[in-house]
Amino acid sequence: MTRWRRPAWWSVLLTVAAAALFVRLGVWQLDRAAYKDSLVRRYAAAATAPPVPFGQVAATPPADAFPRVAVHGTWLADRAYLLDNPHHDARGGAEVYVPLALPGQSRLLLVDLGFLPGTPEQVSALPPLPAGEVALHGLYLPPPGVGLELGGDALAGQAHWPKTTIYLELGQVAKDLGRPLYPRVLALDADPTVAYRREHAFDFSSMPPERHRAYAFQWFSFAVAVVVIFLVLHRKRRPRRTDNP
């Protein structure tokens, strides 16, 4: 028959508190995974939604929503930015951003043309953009996430265009252009006739829903481990039998 030692009150309290904390953290990670799953669904639905006029969402875009917009303006084609750390291609290339001037507006809209594969020399020779006013459609998205910024503002130290950066911070781009920017970027719709690859995946900044679920499993495992350790430490061992000579 299994016998148990009477635990101290503080050991019971510590075990319950630790297990409850680990369970709470696991539930929180599951909630985050569900939230990001909903973002993915809304992102996918937005890609096929009819476009709305850009002016409706330009200055105050809806939180956690990705409206598909229609906008027209003129390219500042000689002011391109090359983001050289895209996640979706390991063969070399850059994501290309070019500002668009809207009629009668002081703000510029930074447009994501898409990913352009190739060597740095090939990418720097960008395909020409049309002159005059153009009509564009795409998703109005938050700018790409900014990682660890080493060395300060990389744009200010470059004298020639296009300028290359490993992160894209809208405040630095606005300072570099000398004009304010809209708070989001326009990711253009896919177009098989252009050289750019426009496969805009939602950026979770290295924390997709699957990773949240993995962390949840880890926290739940910790909760089980705490209880198991408590039981093992308070289980009495059976005395060994000794044979009398």
C-alpha positions in Angstrom: 0.0 0.0 0.0 1.4 3.4 -1.0 1.9 5.8 1.9 2.4 9.5 1.8 4.3 11.8 4.1 2.4 14.8 5.4 3.6 17.8 3.3 4.5 21.1 4.9 2.0 23.9 4.2 4.5 26.0 2.3 5.3 23.1 -0.1 1.6 22.7 -0.9 1.3 26.5 -1.4 4.4 26.7 -3.6 3.3 23.7 -5.7 -0.2 25.1 -6.2 1.1 28.6 -7.0 3.7 27.3 -9.5 1.2 24.9 -11.3 -1.4 27.6 -11.5 1.1 30.1 -12.9 2.2 27.6 -15.6 -1.4 26.8 -16.5 -2.2 30.5 -16.8 0.8 31.1 -19.1 -0.2 28.1 -21.2 -3.8 29.4 -21.6 -2.4 32.9 -22.5 -0.3 31.4 -25.2 -3.3 29.5 -26.6 -5.2 32.8 -26.6 -2.4 34.5 -28.5 -2.4 31.6 -31.1 -6.2 32.0 -31.6 -5.8 35.8 -32.0 -3.1 35.4 -34.6 -5.2 32.7 -36.4 -8.0 35.3 -36.7 -5.5 37.8 -38.1 -4.5 35.4 -40.8 -8.1 34.8 -41.8 -8.8 38.5 -41.9 -5.6 39.1 -43.9 -6.6 36.4 -46.4 -10.2 37.8 -46.7 -8.8 41.3 -47.3 -6.8 40.2 -50.3 -10.0 39.5 -52.3 -12.2 42.2 -50.9 -13.3 45.1 -53.1 -11.1 48.1 -52.7 -12.2 51.2 -50.7 -11.1 54.7 -51.4 -7.7 55.4 -49.8 -8.9 58.6 -48.1 -11.3 56.6 -45.9 -8.5 54.8 -44.1 -5.4 56.8 -44.9 -4.7 58.7 -41.7 -6.5 56.4 -39.2 -6.4 52.8 -40.5 -8.6 50.4 -38.5 -6.7 48.4 -35.8 -6.1 44.7 -36.6 -7.6 45.1 -40.1 -6.0 45.2 -43.5 -8.2 47.2 -45.9 -7.7 46.8 -49.6 -7.6 50.3 -51.0 -7.6 52.1 -54.4 -5.3 55.1 -54.7 -3.8 57.2 -57.5 -0.7 59.4 -57.5 2.7 60.0 -59.0 5.8 57.9 -58.4 8.9 59.5 -56.9 10.8 56.9 -58.9 14.3 58.2 -58.1 13.7 57.6 -54.3 13.7 53.8 -54.0 14.5 51.8 -50.8 15.8 48.3 -50.9 15.0 46.1 -47.8 17.6 43.3 -48.1 16.4 41.0 -45.3 13.1 39.5 -46.6 12.1 36.2 -45.0 10.6 34.5 -48.0 13.6 34.1 -50.2 17.1 32.9 -49.4 18.6 33.2 -52.9 19.4 36.9 -52.8 17.3 40.0 -53.6 15.4 42.8 -51.9 11.9 44.0 -51.2 11.6 47.3 -53.0 9.7 50.4 -51.7 9.0 53.6 -53.6 7.1 56.7 -52.4 4.0 57.8 -54.1 2.9 61.5 -54.1 -0.9 61.9 -53.9 -2.6 64.9 -55.5 -2.9 67.8 -53.2 -1.3 65.9 -50.2 1.9 66.7 -48.4 2.2 63.2 -47.1 3.8 60.5 -49.2 2.6 56.9 -49.3 5.3 54.3 -49.2 4.5 51.5 -51.7 5.8 48.0 -51.5 6.4 47.0 -55.1 7.3 43.4 -54.1 10.4 41.2 -53.9 13.0 41.5 -56.7 15.4 38.5 -56.8 19.0 38.8 -57.9 22.4 40.0 -56.9 22.8 43.4 -55.3 24.0 44.8 -58.7 20.9 43.4 -60.5 18.5 44.6 -57.9 19.9 48.1 -57.8 19.1 48.4 -61.6 15.3 48.6 -60.9 12.7 48.2 -63.6 11.5 51.6 -64.7 8.2 52.9 -63.3 5.6 54.7 -65.4 5.7 58.5 -65.5 2.6 60.5 -64.8 -0.4 59.6 -62.6 -1.0 55.9 -61.9 -3.9 54.0 -60.3 -3.0 51.4 -57.8 -4.7 48.7 -55.7 -3.4 46.8 -52.8 -3.5 46.1 -49.0 -2.9 48.9 -46.6 -0.5 47.2 -44.2 1.6 48.0 -41.1 5.2 48.6 -42.1 7.6 45.6 -41.8 8.8 45.0 -38.3 12.0 46.6 -37.1 14.6 44.3 -35.5 17.8 45.1 -33.7 19.0 48.5 -35.0 22.8 48.5 -35.2 24.7 51.5 -36.2 21.8 54.1 -36.1 20.1 55.5 -39.2 21.6 53.7 -42.2 19.7 55.9 -44.7 21.3 59.2 -43.6 24.8 58.0 -44.5 24.0 57.0 -48.1 24.4 59.6 -50.8 23.1 57.6 -53.8 19.8 55.9 -54.7 18.4 53.4 -54.4 19.3 53.2 -50.7 19.7 49.8 -48.9 18.6 49.0 -45.4 18.2 45.9 -43.2 15.1 47.3 -41.5 12.5 49.9 -42.6 11.5 52.5 -40.0 8.9 55.0 -41.4 10.2 57.8 -39.2 13.7 57.5 -40.7 12.3 57.2 -44.2 10.2 60.4 -43.7 13.3 62.2 -42.4 15.3 61.0 -45.4 12.7 62.2 -47.8 12.0 65.5 -46.0 8.2 64.8 -46.1 5.8 63.1 -43.7 4.5 59.6 -44.5 1.2 57.8 -44.0 1.3 55.4 -41.1 1.1 52.3 -43.2 2.5 51.0 -46.5 0.7 49.9 -49.6 1.4 46.3 -50.6 0.5 46.1 -54.3 -1.8 43.4 -55.6 -0.1 40.5 -57.4 0.6 41.1 -61.1 2.2 38.4 -63.3 3.3 41.0 -65.9 5.8 42.7 -63.6 9.2 41.5 -62.4 8.3 41.7 -58.7 7.1 38.8 -56.7 4.1 40.0 -54.7 3.5 37.3 -52.2 2.8 39.3 -49.1 2.6 37.0 -46.1 1.5 38.4 -42.8 4.5 39.3 -40.7 4.3 37.9 -37.1 7.8 39.1 -36.2 9.0 35.5 -35.8 6.0 34.5 -33.5 3.5 32.6 -35.7 0.5 30.8 -34.1 2.3 27.5 -34.2 5.1 28.8 -31.9 2.5 30.1 -29.4 1.0 26.6 -29.3 4.4 25.1 -28.8 5.0 27.5 -25.8 1.6 26.6 -24.4 2.5 22.9 -24.5 5.8 23.7 -22.7 4.0 25.7 -19.9 1.4 22.9 -19.4 4.3 20.4 -19.2 5.9 22.5 -16.5 2.6 22.4 -14.5 2.5 18.6 -14.8 6.1 18.3 -13.8 5.6 20.5 -10.7 2.8 18.2 -9.5 4.8 15.0 -10.3 7.8 16.3 -8.4 5.6 17.2 -5.4 4.1 13.7 -5.3 7.5 12.0 -5.7 9.0 14.0 -2.9 6.2 13.2 -0.5 5.8 9.5 -1.3 7.1 7.2 1.5 9.4 4.5 0.4 8.6 1.0 1.5 11.2 -0.3 4.0 13.5 -2.9 2.6 13.1 -6.4 3.8 16.0 -8.0 5.5 16.3 -11.7 5.8 17.3 -13.0 9.2 20.1 -15.5 9.2 
